[in-house]
Amino acid sequence: MMHRLAVLVASALVVAACASGPSAPPIDGRDVACADTVCIAYPSGWEVIETGPDFIRFQHPSAPNVALATVGPTNMEAVVVQAGGTWPARPVDVVEAFWRLLEETGVGELATTTPVGDGAVRSMGAYEGGRLWYLLVPTGTSRAIGVEVRGPDASWESHADVFFSEVVPIP
């Protein structure tokens, strides 16, 4: 009995140590933000903290250092080559190369990749003690839009779903 109690206490401590921020709040709507080259839907309650001509950065006020999102251009060829691959490559190979770079630097580990249509690829994995959801939306031969959503735990996936629901390149 004492052994089982010790295991339960140790498990609770490990789970608590892995939690690096609050659980995601409910989503009560969505907004749209645009830069010169892209528009994206995002959950109401997130703050746009920086906008440039081709990128937008967000944070959630309940977890400002760990609930973050970014949309911006991605040079698919550069990602693949930097990860030691050869170009040309399929979008899923680009996503795997992106995660390989994160793994090589010790900050991330890929869990899943899912093609989602029109050549886009969604992925998810561990990132610096939390979670990272990544969407790659190809827009040209080697160009794409990358969307990263970070959260302290898996409860933030519904927020990533909103970010990924509408990514519109502007020519």
DSSP file with accessible surface (Angstrom, degrees, kcal/mol):
  #  RESIDUE AA STRUCTURE BP1 BP2  ACC     N-H-->O    O-->H-N    N-H-->O    O-->H-N    TCO  KAPPA ALPHA  PHI   PSI    X-CA   Y-CA   Z-CA
    1    1 A M     >        0   0  183      0, 0.0     4,-2.1     0, 0.0     5,-0.2   0.000 360.0 360.0 360.0 -44.7    0.0    0.0    0.0
    2    2 A M  H  >  +     0   0  147      1,-0.2     4,-2.6     2,-0.2     5,-0.2   0.882 360.0  54.0 -64.1 -36.8    2.8    2.5    0.9
    3    3 A H  H  > S+     0   0  149      2,-0.2     4,-2.3     1,-0.2    -1,-0.2   0.927 108.8  47.7 -63.1 -44.4    4.6    1.6   -2.4
    4    4 A R  H  > S+     0   0  168      1,-0.2     4,-2.5     2,-0.2    -2,-0.2   0.914 111.9  50.4 -64.8 -39.6    1.5    2.4   -4.4
    5    5 A L  H  X S+     0   0   93     -4,-2.1     4,-2.7     1,-0.2     5,-0.2   0.927 109.7  50.7 -62.7 -42.6    1.0    5.7   -2.5
    6    6 A A  H  X S+     0   0   57     -4,-2.6     4,-2.6     1,-0.2    -1,-0.2   0.904 110.4  49.4 -62.8 -40.1    4.7    6.6   -3.2
    7    7 A V  H  X S+     0   0   67     -4,-2.3     4,-2.7     2,-0.2    -2,-0.2   0.926 111.7  48.8 -65.2 -42.6    4.2    5.9   -6.9
    8    8 A L  H  X S+     0   0  107     -4,-2.5     4,-2.4     2,-0.2    -2,-0.2   0.927 112.8  47.1 -63.8 -43.1    1.1    8.0   -7.1
    9    9 A V  H  X S+     0   0   78     -4,-2.7     4,-2.3     2,-0.2    -2,-0.2   0.939 113.0  48.7 -64.2 -45.2    2.8   10.9   -5.3
   10   10 A A  H  X S+     0   0   51     -4,-2.6     4,-2.2    -5,-0.2    -2,-0.2   0.922 111.4  50.4 -61.8 -41.3    5.8   10.7   -7.5
   11   11 A S  H  X S+     0   0   61     -4,-2.7     4,-2.6     1,-0.2    -1,-0.2   0.916 109.4  50.9 -62.8 -41.5    3.6   10.6  -10.6
   12   12 A A  H  X S+     0   0   61     -4,-2.4     4,-2.6     1,-0.2    -1,-0.2   0.901 109.8  50.3 -63.4 -39.3    1.7   13.6   -9.4
   13   13 A L  H  X S+     0   0  117     -4,-2.3     4,-2.4     2,-0.2    -1,-0.2   0.902 110.4  49.4 -66.3 -39.5    5.0   15.5   -8.9
   14   14 A V  H  X S+     0   0   92     -4,-2.2     4,-1.8     2,-0.2    -2,-0.2   0.941 112.3  47.7 -64.2 -46.2    6.2   14.6  -12.4
   15   15 A V  H  X S+     0   0  105     -4,-2.6     4,-1.3     1,-0.2    -2,-0.2   0.939 113.1  48.5 -61.1 -43.7    2.9   15.8  -14.0
   16   16 A A  H  < S+     0   0   64     -4,-2.6     3,-0.3     1,-0.2    -1,-0.2   0.903 110.0  52.0 -63.8 -38.3    3.0   19.0  -12.0
   17   17 A A  H  < S+     0   0   84     -4,-2.4    -1,-0.2     1,-0.2    -2,-0.2   0.838 107.9  52.2 -68.1 -30.7    6.6   19.6  -13.0
   18   18 A C  H  < S+     0   0   82     -4,-1.8     2,-0.5    -5,-0.2    -1,-0.2   0.742  88.5  91.2 -77.4 -24.5    5.8   19.1  -16.6
   19   19 A A     <  +     0   0   55     -4,-1.3   134,-0.1    -3,-0.3   111,-0.1  -0.623  49.6 174.6 -74.2 121.7    2.9   21.7  -16.5
   20   20 A S        -     0   0   55    132,-0.5    -1,-0.1    -2,-0.5   133,-0.1   0.140  58.8  -3.4-116.5  19.5    4.5   25.0  -17.4
   21   21 A G  S    S-     0   0   30    131,-0.1    -1,-0.1    45,-0.0    42,-0.1  -0.972  89.0 -51.6 174.6-179.9    1.4   27.2  -17.5
   22   22 A P        -     0   0   56      0, 0.0   131,-0.2     0, 0.0    -2,-0.1  -0.261  56.1-100.4 -73.4 157.9   -2.4   27.4  -17.2
   23   23 A S        -     0   0   83      1,-0.1   131,-0.0   129,-0.1    -4,-0.0  -0.366  53.8 -85.1 -68.4 156.9   -4.9   25.3  -19.1
   24   24 A A        -     0   0   23      1,-0.1    -1,-0.1    -2,-0.1     3,-0.1  -0.385  41.3-126.8 -67.5 137.2   -6.5   26.9  -22.1
   25   25 A P        -     0   0   40      0, 0.0    -1,-0.1     0, 0.0    37,-0.0  -0.406  40.1 -84.1 -74.4 161.3   -9.5   29.0  -21.5
   26   26 A P        -     0   0  122      0, 0.0     2,-0.5     0, 0.0     0, 0.0  -0.301  44.0-115.6 -62.1 151.3  -12.7   28.3  -23.5
   27   27 A I        +     0   0   58      1,-0.1     3,-0.1    -3,-0.1    18,-0.1  -0.798  32.6 178.3 -91.4 126.2  -12.9   29.9  -26.9
   28   28 A D        -     0   0  133     -2,-0.5     2,-0.3    16,-0.3    -1,-0.1   0.099  60.4 -35.5-117.5  23.3  -15.7   32.4  -27.1
   29   29 A G        -     0   0   31     15,-0.2    15,-2.0     2,-0.0     2,-0.3  -0.910  59.9-104.6 151.6-176.7  -15.3   33.6  -30.7
   30   30 A R  E     -A   43   0A 118     13,-0.3     2,-0.2    -2,-0.3    11,-0.0  -0.988  18.5-165.9-145.0 153.6  -12.7   34.4  -33.3
   31   31 A D  E     -A   42   0A  71     11,-3.0    11,-2.6    -2,-0.3     2,-0.4  -0.758  18.0-127.5-125.9 174.6  -11.2   37.4  -34.9
   32   32 A V  E     -A   41   0A  73     -2,-0.2     2,-0.4     9,-0.2     9,-0.2  -0.991  17.9-171.1-130.6 135.1   -9.1   38.0  -38.0
   33   33 A A  E     -A   40   0A  12      7,-2.5     7,-2.7    -2,-0.4     2,-0.4  -0.953   8.0-162.2-122.0 147.5   -5.7   39.8  -38.3
   34   34 A a  E     -A   39   0A  67     -2,-0.4     5,-0.3     5,-0.2     2,-0.2  -0.978  13.6-174.8-133.7 142.7   -3.9   40.7  -41.5
   35   35 A A        -     0   0    8      3,-3.1     3,-0.2    -2,-0.4    19,-0.2  -0.565  55.3 -85.9-109.5-175.0   -0.4   41.7  -42.6
   36   36 A D  S    S+     0   0  122     17,-0.7    18,-0.2    16,-0.5     3,-0.1   0.812 127.0  30.1 -64.3 -28.0    0.4   42.7  -46.2
   37   37 A T  S    S+     0   0   60     16,-1.0   133,-3.0     1,-0.2     2,-0.3   0.486 122.8  28.2-113.5  -4.4    0.8   39.1  -47.3
   38   38 A V  E     - B   0 169A   2    131,-0.3    -3,-3.1    -3,-0.2     2,-0.4  -0.992  49.9-157.7-158.1 146.2   -1.5   37.0  -45.1
   39   39 A a  E     -AB  34 168A  20    129,-2.2   129,-3.1    -2,-0.3     2,-0.3  -0.952  20.5-176.2-120.3 147.3   -4.7   37.1  -43.1
   40   40 A I  E     -AB  33 167A   0     -7,-2.7    -7,-2.5    -2,-0.4     2,-0.2  -1.000  23.9-127.6-145.6 141.5   -5.4   34.6  -40.3
   41   41 A A  E     +A   32   0A   0    125,-2.0    -9,-0.2   122,-0.4   125,-0.2  -0.603  32.2 179.7 -80.0 148.4   -8.2   33.7  -38.0
   42   42 A Y  E     -A   31   0A  30    -11,-2.6   -11,-3.0    -2,-0.2     2,-0.1  -0.989  34.0 -91.1-148.2 154.1   -7.4   33.6  -34.3
   43   43 A P  E >   -A   30   0A   0      0, 0.0     3,-1.8     0, 0.0   -13,-0.3  -0.409  47.4-105.1 -67.0 137.5   -9.3   32.9  -31.1
   44   44 A S  T 3  S+     0   0   28    -15,-2.0   -16,-0.3     1,-0.2   -15,-0.2  -0.312 107.2  44.1 -56.2 143.0  -10.9   36.0  -29.4
   45   45 A G  T 3  S+     0   0   44      1,-0.5    -1,-0.2   -18,-0.1     2,-0.2   0.074  85.3 112.0 103.2 -23.2   -8.9   36.9  -26.3
   46   46 A W    <   -     0   0   10     -3,-1.8    -1,-0.5    14,-0.2     2,-0.4  -0.544  62.4-134.4 -76.6 151.7   -5.5   36.5  -27.9
   47   47 A E  E     -C   59   0B  83     12,-3.3    12,-2.0    -2,-0.2     2,-0.7  -0.899   6.0-131.9-110.0 135.7   -3.5   39.7  -28.4
   48   48 A V  E     +C   58   0B  59     -2,-0.4    10,-0.3    10,-0.2     3,-0.1  -0.775  30.2 175.2 -79.4 118.5   -1.7   40.8  -31.6
   49   49 A I  E     +     0   0B  63      8,-2.5     2,-0.3    -2,-0.7     9,-0.2   0.632  61.4   9.9-104.8 -15.5    1.7   41.8  -30.2
   50   50 A E  E     -C   57   0B  87      7,-1.4     7,-3.0     2,-0.0     2,-0.4  -0.926  56.4-171.9-163.3 138.1    3.5   42.6  -33.4
   51   51 A T  E     +C   56   0B  75     -2,-0.3     5,-0.2     5,-0.2   -16,-0.0  -0.999   9.6 173.7-133.4 131.0    2.7   42.9  -37.1
   52   52 A G        -     0   0   14      3,-2.7   -16,-0.5    -2,-0.4     3,-0.3  -0.617  53.2 -83.9-118.8-174.9    5.2   43.3  -39.9
   53   53 A P  S    S+     0   0   80      0, 0.0   -16,-1.0     0, 0.0   -17,-0.7   0.830 126.9  15.6 -64.1 -26.9    4.6   43.4  -43.7
   54   54 A D  S    S+     0   0   62    -18,-0.2     2,-0.3   -19,-0.2   -19,-0.1   0.206 122.0  52.3-133.8  18.1    4.6   39.6  -43.9
   55   55 A F        -     0   0   51     -3,-0.3    -3,-2.7    17,-0.2     2,-0.3  -0.988  50.2-161.0-150.4 160.0    4.2   38.3  -40.3
   56   56 A I  E     -CD  51  71B   0     15,-2.1    15,-2.2    -2,-0.3     2,-0.4  -0.992   9.9-158.5-140.8 135.6    1.9   38.5  -37.2
   57   57 A R  E     -CD  50  70B  92     -7,-3.0    -8,-2.5    -2,-0.3    -7,-1.4  -0.940  12.7-175.4-117.0 142.0    2.8   37.5  -33.6
   58   58 A F  E     -CD  48  69B   2     11,-3.1    11,-1.9    -2,-0.4     2,-0.3  -0.890   8.8-174.4-129.8 159.6    0.2   36.8  -30.9
   59   59 A Q  E     -CD  47  68B  42    -12,-2.0   -12,-3.3    -2,-0.3     9,-0.2  -0.979  24.9-125.8-147.9 156.7    0.1   35.9  -27.2
   60   60 A H    >   -     0   0   16      7,-2.1     3,-1.7     3,-0.4     7,-0.3  -0.907  17.6-139.5-102.5 129.8   -2.5   34.9  -24.8
   61   61 A P  T 3  S+     0   0   64      0, 0.0    -1,-0.1     0, 0.0     4,-0.1   0.745  99.9  61.3 -63.4 -20.8   -2.7   37.2  -21.7
   62   62 A S  T 3  S+     0   0   58      1,-0.3   -38,-0.0     2,-0.1     0, 0.0   0.695 125.8  15.6 -78.7 -15.7   -3.3   34.2  -19.4
   63   63 A A  S X> S+     0   0    5     -3,-1.7     4,-3.2     4,-0.2     3,-1.5  -0.418  75.8 169.1-149.9  64.8    0.0   32.7  -20.4
   64   64 A P  T 34 S+     0   0   50      0, 0.0    -2,-0.1     0, 0.0    -1,-0.0   0.721  77.4  42.0 -62.1 -22.4    2.0   35.5  -22.1
   65   65 A N  T 34 S+     0   0  142     -4,-0.1     3,-0.1     1,-0.1   -44,-0.0   0.551 127.4  27.8 -99.2  -8.0    5.4   33.7  -22.2
   66   66 A V  T <4 S+     0   0   48     -3,-1.5     2,-0.9    -6,-0.2    -1,-0.1   0.575 104.7  70.2-128.6 -19.2    4.1   30.2  -23.2
   67   67 A A  S  < S+     0   0    0     -4,-3.2    -7,-2.1    -7,-0.3     2,-0.3  -0.840  71.8 145.1-102.3  93.2    0.9   30.7  -25.2
   68   68 A L  E     -DE  59 150B  33     82,-0.9    82,-3.7    -2,-0.9     2,-0.3  -0.915  28.7-170.7-130.3 154.8    2.3   32.2  -28.3
   69   69 A A  E     -DE  58 149B   2    -11,-1.9   -11,-3.1    -2,-0.3     2,-0.3  -0.994   1.6-175.2-146.9 149.1    1.5   32.1  -32.1
   70   70 A T  E     -DE  57 148B  50     78,-2.3    78,-2.6    -2,-0.3     2,-0.4  -0.996   6.4-169.4-143.5 139.3    3.2   33.3  -35.2
   71   71 A V  E     +DE  56 147B   0    -15,-2.2   -15,-2.1    -2,-0.3    76,-0.2  -0.996  33.1 121.3-126.0 135.2    2.3   33.4  -38.9
   72   72 A G  E     - E   0 146B  11     74,-2.0    74,-3.2    -2,-0.4   -17,-0.2  -0.984  58.2 -53.7-174.4 178.5    4.8   34.3  -41.5
   73   73 A P  E     - E   0 145B  78      0, 0.0     2,-0.4     0, 0.0    72,-0.2  -0.327  41.1-161.8 -71.3 149.5    6.7   33.2  -44.6
   74   74 A T  E     - E   0 144B  25     70,-2.8    70,-1.6    -2,-0.0     2,-1.0  -0.998  15.1-145.8-132.3 128.9    8.6   30.0  -44.8
   75   75 A N  E  >  - E   0 143B  85     -2,-0.4     4,-2.0    68,-0.2    68,-0.2  -0.831  16.7-168.4 -90.7 100.1   11.3   29.2  -47.3
   76   76 A M  H  > S+     0   0    8     66,-2.6     4,-2.3    -2,-1.0     5,-0.2   0.883  82.9  53.2 -61.8 -40.3   10.7   25.4  -47.7
   77   77 A E  H  > S+     0   0   82     65,-0.6     4,-2.7     1,-0.2     5,-0.3   0.931 108.4  50.4 -60.9 -44.2   13.9   24.8  -49.6
   78   78 A A  H  > S+     0   0   50     64,-0.2     4,-2.6     1,-0.2    -1,-0.2   0.899 109.7  50.9 -62.6 -39.0   16.0   26.5  -46.9
   79   79 A V  H  X S+     0   0   24     -4,-2.0     4,-1.7     2,-0.2    -1,-0.2   0.949 113.0  45.0 -62.9 -48.0   14.4   24.4  -44.2
   80   80 A V  H  <>S+     0   0    6     -4,-2.3     5,-2.9     1,-0.2    -2,-0.2   0.939 115.8  45.6 -63.2 -46.5   15.0   21.1  -46.0
   81   81 A V  H ><5S+     0   0   80     -4,-2.7     3,-1.9     1,-0.2    -1,-0.2   0.922 110.5  53.6 -65.2 -42.9   18.6   22.0  -46.9
   82   82 A Q  H 3<5S+     0   0  143     -4,-2.6    -1,-0.2     1,-0.3    -2,-0.2   0.853 107.6  52.3 -60.3 -32.2   19.4   23.2  -43.4
   83   83 A A  T 3<5S-     0   0    9     -4,-1.7    -1,-0.3    -5,-0.2    -2,-0.2   0.392 126.7-101.1 -85.9   3.5   18.1   19.9  -42.0
   84   84 A G  T < 5S+     0   0   68     -3,-1.9    -3,-0.2     1,-0.2    -2,-0.1   0.549  82.3 124.1  92.0   9.8   20.4   18.0  -44.4
   85   85 A G      < -     0   0   26     -5,-2.9     2,-0.4    -6,-0.2    -1,-0.2  -0.244  57.7-111.1 -93.0-177.2   17.8   17.1  -47.0
   86   86 A T        -     0   0  120      2,-0.1    -1,-0.0    -3,-0.1    -5,-0.0  -0.903  36.9 -95.1-118.9 148.5   17.7   17.7  -50.7
   87   87 A W  S    S+     0   0   58     -2,-0.4     2,-0.1     2,-0.1   -10,-0.0  -0.836  93.5  52.5-105.5 141.8   15.4   19.9  -52.7
   88   88 A P  S    S+     0   0  111      0, 0.0     2,-0.3     0, 0.0    -2,-0.1   0.496  75.8 162.4 -79.3 160.5   12.8   19.5  -54.2
   89   89 A A        -     0   0   27     -2,-0.1    -2,-0.1    -4,-0.1    -9,-0.0  -0.972  40.4-102.6-143.8 155.1   10.8   17.9  -51.4
   90   90 A R    >>  -     0   0  154     -2,-0.3     4,-1.8     1,-0.1     3,-0.6  -0.410  38.7-109.1 -73.5 155.0    7.2   17.2  -50.5
   91   91 A P  H 3> S+     0   0   37      0, 0.0     4,-2.4     0, 0.0     5,-0.2   0.880 120.7  55.3 -54.1 -38.6    5.5   19.5  -48.0
   92   92 A V  H 3> S+     0   0   25      1,-0.2     4,-2.3     2,-0.2     5,-0.2   0.890 106.5  51.4 -63.9 -34.0    5.4   16.6  -45.4
   93   93 A D  H <> S+     0   0   48     -3,-0.6     4,-2.1     2,-0.2    -1,-0.2   0.860 107.8  52.7 -68.9 -34.0    9.2   16.3  -45.9
   94   94 A V  H  X S+     0   0    0     -4,-1.8     4,-2.5     2,-0.2    -2,-0.2   0.928 109.5  48.5 -65.3 -43.9    9.5   20.0  -45.2
   95   95 A V  H  X S+     0   0    0     -4,-2.4     4,-2.3     1,-0.2    -2,-0.2   0.926 111.4  49.4 -63.0 -43.5    7.5   19.7  -42.0
   96   96 A E  H  X S+     0   0   73     -4,-2.3     4,-2.3     1,-0.2    -1,-0.2   0.895 110.6  51.0 -63.9 -36.0    9.6   16.7  -40.9
   97   97 A A  H  X S+     0   0    0     -4,-2.1     4,-2.3     2,-0.2    -2,-0.2   0.910 107.1  54.1 -65.7 -41.7   12.8   18.7  -41.7
   98   98 A F  H  X S+     0   0   26     -4,-2.5     4,-1.7     1,-0.2    -2,-0.2   0.948 112.3  43.3 -55.4 -49.2   11.4   21.6  -39.5
   99   99 A W  H  X S+     0   0    0     -4,-2.3     4,-2.8     1,-0.2    -1,-0.2   0.858 108.4  58.5 -68.6 -34.2   10.9   19.2  -36.6
  100  100 A R  H  X S+     0   0   91     -4,-2.3     4,-2.7     1,-0.2    -1,-0.2   0.917 105.2  51.2 -61.2 -39.6   14.3   17.6  -37.2
  101  101 A L  H  X S+     0   0   41     -4,-2.3     4,-1.3     1,-0.2    -1,-0.2   0.907 110.7  48.1 -63.1 -41.2   15.9   21.0  -36.8
  102  102 A L  H  <>S+     0   0   26     -4,-1.7     5,-2.2     1,-0.2     6,-1.0   0.910 112.4  49.0 -64.3 -41.6   14.1   21.5  -33.5
  103  103 A E  H ><5S+     0   0   89     -4,-2.8     3,-1.4     1,-0.2    -2,-0.2   0.906 107.0  55.5 -64.7 -40.9   15.1   18.1  -32.3
  104  104 A E  H 3<5S+     0   0  122     -4,-2.7    -1,-0.2     1,-0.3    -2,-0.2   0.812 109.9  46.2 -63.1 -29.7   18.8   18.7  -33.2
  105  105 A T  T 3<5S-     0   0  100     -4,-1.3    -1,-0.3    -5,-0.2    -2,-0.2   0.427 114.8-118.7 -92.3   0.3   18.8   21.8  -31.0
  106  106 A G  T < 5S+     0   0   67     -3,-1.4    -3,-0.2    -4,-0.3    -2,-0.1   0.679  87.0 102.1  76.6  20.4   17.1   20.0  -28.2
  107  107 A V  S   <S+     0   0   36     -5,-2.2    21,-2.6     1,-0.2     2,-0.3   0.594  77.7  27.4-111.2 -12.7   13.9   22.1  -28.0
  108  108 A G  E     -F  127   0B  11     -6,-1.0     2,-0.3    19,-0.2    19,-0.2  -0.971  48.5-162.3-149.2 161.5   11.3   20.0  -29.8
  109  109 A E  E     -F  126   0B 132     17,-2.1    17,-2.1    -2,-0.3     2,-0.1  -0.935  26.8-124.6-148.5 123.1   10.2   16.5  -30.7
  110  110 A L  E     +F  125   0B  48     -2,-0.3    15,-0.3    15,-0.2     3,-0.1  -0.406  29.1 169.9 -66.7 136.8    7.7   15.6  -33.4
  111  111 A A  E     +     0   0B  64     13,-2.7     2,-0.3     1,-0.4    14,-0.2   0.733  62.7   0.4-110.9 -48.6    4.6   13.5  -32.4
  112  112 A T  E     -F  124   0B  69     12,-2.1    12,-2.0     2,-0.0    -1,-0.4  -0.987  47.9-163.0-145.0 151.3    2.3   13.6  -35.5
  113  113 A T  E     -F  123   0B  42     -2,-0.3    10,-0.2    10,-0.2   -21,-0.0  -0.993  12.7-177.6-129.8 143.1    2.0   14.9  -39.0
  114  114 A T  E     -F  122   0B  71      8,-3.3     8,-3.1    -2,-0.4     2,-0.2  -0.947  24.3-135.1-142.7 116.9   -1.3   15.1  -40.9
  115  115 A P  E     -F  121   0B  95      0, 0.0     6,-0.3     0, 0.0     3,-0.1  -0.525  22.0-173.3 -64.6 137.3   -1.8   16.3  -44.5
  116  116 A V  E     -     0   0B  78      4,-2.4     5,-0.2     1,-0.3     2,-0.1   0.302  44.5 -80.0-121.5   9.9   -4.9   18.5  -44.4
  117  117 A G  E >  S+F  120   0B  42      3,-0.7     3,-2.3     0, 0.0    -1,-0.3  -0.117 104.7  49.8 109.1 152.6   -5.6   19.3  -48.1
  118  118 A D  T 3  S-     0   0  174      1,-0.3     3,-0.1    -3,-0.1     0, 0.0   0.777 130.2 -62.8  55.1  25.9   -4.3   21.6  -50.8
  119  119 A G  T 3  S+     0   0   41      1,-0.3    -1,-0.3    18,-0.1     2,-0.1   0.364 100.9 137.9  85.6  -7.5   -0.8   20.5  -50.0
  120  120 A A  E <   -F  117   0B  10     -3,-2.3    -4,-2.4    17,-0.1    -3,-0.7  -0.385  37.0-157.5 -72.3 151.7   -0.9   21.8  -46.4
  121  121 A V  E     -FG 115 136B   4     15,-2.0    15,-2.6    -6,-0.3     2,-0.4  -0.998   3.5-159.3-134.6 130.8    0.5   19.8  -43.5
  122  122 A R  E     +FG 114 135B  44     -8,-3.1    -8,-3.3    -2,-0.4     2,-0.3  -0.857  16.7 175.0-106.1 142.2   -0.4   20.0  -39.9
  123  123 A S  E     -FG 113 134B   1     11,-2.7    11,-2.5    -2,-0.4     2,-0.3  -0.948  12.3-165.4-142.8 165.1    1.9   18.7  -37.2
  124  124 A M  E     +FG 112 133B  38    -12,-2.0   -13,-2.7    -2,-0.3   -12,-2.1  -0.993  20.3 136.4-150.2 148.0    2.2   18.6  -33.4
  125  125 A G  E     -FG 110 132B   0      7,-2.1     7,-2.6    -2,-0.3     2,-0.2  -0.973  51.9 -61.3-170.8-175.5    4.9   17.8  -30.9
  126  126 A A  E     -FG 109 131B  37    -17,-2.1   -17,-2.1    -2,-0.3     2,-0.3  -0.580  44.6-178.1 -82.2 144.7    6.6   18.7  -27.7
  127  127 A Y  E >   -FG 108 130B  30      3,-1.9     3,-2.7    -2,-0.2   -19,-0.2  -0.903  61.8 -32.6-149.5 116.7    8.4   22.0  -27.5
  128  128 A E  T 3  S-     0   0  125    -21,-2.6     3,-0.1    -2,-0.3   -20,-0.1   0.846 125.3 -42.3  42.3  51.4   10.4   23.4  -24.5
  129  129 A G  T 3  S+     0   0   58      1,-0.3    -1,-0.3   -22,-0.1  -109,-0.2   0.453 134.5  60.6  81.4  -1.3    8.3   21.7  -21.9
  130  130 A G  E <  S-G  127   0B   7     -3,-2.7    -3,-1.9  -111,-0.1     2,-0.3  -0.339  90.4 -75.7-128.5-147.0    5.0   22.5  -23.6
  131  131 A R  E     -GH 126 151B  92     20,-3.3    20,-2.0    -5,-0.3     2,-0.4  -0.907  28.1-162.1-124.0 151.6    3.3   21.8  -27.0
  132  132 A L  E     -GH 125 150B   0     -7,-2.6    -7,-2.1    -2,-0.3     2,-0.4  -0.999   0.1-166.7-133.9 130.1    3.8   23.1  -30.5
  133  133 A W  E     -GH 124 149B   1     16,-2.9    16,-2.7    -2,-0.4     2,-0.4  -0.957  13.3-169.9-112.0 135.5    1.3   22.9  -33.3
  134  134 A Y  E     -GH 123 148B   4    -11,-2.5   -11,-2.7    -2,-0.4     2,-0.4  -0.991  10.3-169.9-133.0 132.6    2.7   23.7  -36.7
  135  135 A L  E     -GH 122 147B  10     12,-2.5    12,-2.5    -2,-0.4     2,-0.5  -0.991   5.2-163.0-122.1 127.8    0.8   24.3  -40.0
  136  136 A L  E     -GH 121 146B   0    -15,-2.6   -15,-2.0    -2,-0.4    10,-0.2  -0.958   5.3-173.9-110.5 122.9    2.7   24.6  -43.3
  137  137 A V  E     - H   0 145B  27      8,-2.9     8,-2.4    -2,-0.5   -17,-0.1  -0.912  18.7-141.9-118.6  99.3    0.7   26.1  -46.2
  138  138 A P  E     + H   0 144B  34      0, 0.0     6,-0.3     0, 0.0     3,-0.1  -0.358  26.1 170.8 -61.7 138.8    2.6   25.9  -49.5
  139  139 A T        -     0   0   56      4,-2.6     2,-0.3     1,-0.2     5,-0.2   0.392  62.9  -4.8-126.7  -4.5    2.1   29.0  -51.7
  140  140 A G  S    S-     0   0   29      3,-1.6    -1,-0.2     1,-0.1     0, 0.0  -0.936  96.5 -59.1-169.0-171.7    4.7   28.5  -54.5
  141  141 A T  S    S-     0   0  124     -2,-0.3    -1,-0.1     1,-0.2     3,-0.0   0.918 131.8  -4.0 -54.7 -49.4    7.5   26.3  -55.6
  142  142 A S  S    S+     0   0   28    -66,-0.1   -66,-2.6   -54,-0.1   -65,-0.6   0.347 116.7  96.8-125.7   5.5    9.6   26.8  -52.5
  143  143 A R  E     +E   75   0B 154    -68,-0.2    -4,-2.6   -67,-0.1    -3,-1.6  -0.709  41.8 155.0-100.1 149.2    7.5   29.4  -50.6
  144  144 A A  E     -EH  74 138B   3    -70,-1.6   -70,-2.8    -6,-0.3     2,-0.5  -0.959  40.6-113.5-156.3 169.2    4.9   28.7  -47.9
  145  145 A I  E     -EH  73 137B  12     -8,-2.4    -8,-2.9    -2,-0.3     2,-0.4  -0.959  30.3-157.3-108.2 130.0    3.2   30.2  -45.0
  146  146 A G  E     -EH  72 136B   6    -74,-3.2   -74,-2.0    -2,-0.5     2,-0.5  -0.916   6.2-167.5-109.1 136.0    4.1   28.7  -41.6
  147  147 A V  E     -EH  71 135B   1    -12,-2.5   -12,-2.5    -2,-0.4     2,-0.4  -0.989   5.0-173.1-123.6 120.3    1.8   29.0  -38.6
  148  148 A E  E     -EH  70 134B  44    -78,-2.6   -78,-2.3    -2,-0.5     2,-0.4  -0.955   3.3-176.3-113.0 132.2    3.2   28.1  -35.1
  149  149 A V  E     -EH  69 133B   0    -16,-2.7   -16,-2.9    -2,-0.4     2,-0.4  -0.996   7.2-168.4-127.5 125.1    1.0   27.9  -32.1
  150  150 A R  E     +EH  68 132B  66    -82,-3.7   -82,-0.9    -2,-0.4   -18,-0.2  -0.907  10.5 167.5-114.7 142.3    2.6   27.2  -28.7
  151  151 A G  E     - H   0 131B   2    -20,-2.0   -20,-3.3    -2,-0.4   -84,-0.2  -0.976  44.1-115.8-147.8 158.9    0.9   26.3  -25.5
  152  152 A P  S    S-     0   0    4      0, 0.0  -132,-0.5     0, 0.0     2,-0.3   0.742  94.2  -0.8 -69.8 -21.9    1.9   24.9  -22.1
  153  153 A D  S >  S-     0   0   38   -131,-0.2     3,-1.7   -23,-0.1   -22,-0.2  -0.935  87.1 -81.7-156.4 179.3   -0.1   21.7  -22.5
  154  154 A A  G >  S+     0   0   55     -2,-0.3     3,-2.0     1,-0.3     4,-0.2   0.677 108.9  80.9 -65.6 -16.6   -2.4   19.8  -24.9
  155  155 A S  G >  S+     0   0   49      1,-0.3     3,-0.6     2,-0.1    -1,-0.3   0.722  82.8  66.1 -63.9 -16.9   -5.5   21.8  -23.7
  156  156 A W  G X> S+     0   0    1     -3,-1.7     4,-1.7     1,-0.2     3,-0.8   0.467  71.0  96.1 -84.0   0.5   -4.4   24.6  -26.1
  157  157 A E  H <> S+     0   0   81     -3,-2.0     4,-2.5     1,-0.3    -1,-0.2   0.876  77.3  58.8 -60.8 -36.2   -5.0   22.4  -29.2
  158  158 A S  H <> S+     0   0   55     -3,-0.6     4,-1.3    -4,-0.2    -1,-0.3   0.857 104.4  52.2 -63.0 -29.6   -8.5   23.9  -29.7
  159  159 A H  H <> S+     0   0    2     -3,-0.8     4,-2.1    -4,-0.2    -1,-0.2   0.918 107.6  50.9 -70.9 -40.2   -6.8   27.3  -30.0
  160  160 A A  H  X S+     0   0    0     -4,-1.7     4,-2.6     1,-0.2    -2,-0.2   0.904 104.3  59.4 -61.7 -38.5   -4.4   26.0  -32.6
  161  161 A D  H  X S+     0   0   71     -4,-2.5     4,-0.8     1,-0.2    -1,-0.2   0.888 105.3  48.3 -57.5 -40.1   -7.5   24.7  -34.5
  162  162 A V  H >X S+     0   0   23     -4,-1.3     3,-0.9     2,-0.2     4,-0.6   0.944 110.9  49.7 -67.1 -46.6   -8.8   28.2  -34.7
  163  163 A F  H >< S+     0   0    1     -4,-2.1     3,-0.6     1,-0.2  -122,-0.4   0.905 114.9  45.4 -56.3 -40.4   -5.5   29.6  -36.0
  164  164 A F  H 3< S+     0   0   25     -4,-2.6     3,-0.3     1,-0.2    -1,-0.2   0.609  94.2  80.6 -80.4 -11.1   -5.3   26.9  -38.6
  165  165 A S  H << S+     0   0   70     -3,-0.9     2,-0.3    -4,-0.8    -1,-0.2   0.762 104.8  20.4 -71.2 -24.5   -9.0   27.3  -39.7
  166  166 A E    <<  +     0   0   63     -3,-0.6  -125,-2.0    -4,-0.6     2,-0.5  -0.782  61.9 158.2-152.2 100.3   -8.3   30.3  -42.0
  167  167 A V  E     -B   40   0A  24     -2,-0.3  -127,-0.2    -3,-0.3   -22,-0.1  -0.979  18.9-175.3-121.8 111.5   -4.9   31.1  -43.4
  168  168 A V  E     -B   39   0A  64   -129,-3.1  -129,-2.2    -2,-0.5     2,-0.1  -0.923  15.7-145.7-118.3 109.1   -5.3   33.3  -46.5
  169  169 A P  E     -B   38   0A  58      0, 0.0  -131,-0.3     0, 0.0  -132,-0.1  -0.467  11.6-146.5 -66.2 141.5   -2.3   34.3  -48.6
  170  170 A I              0   0   67   -133,-3.0    -2,-0.0    -2,-0.1  -135,-0.0  -0.960 360.0 360.0-110.4 118.4   -2.6   37.8  -50.1
  171  171 A P              0   0  167      0, 0.0  -133,-0.0     0, 0.0     0, 0.0  -0.170 360.0 360.0 -63.2 360.0   -0.9   38.0  -53.5
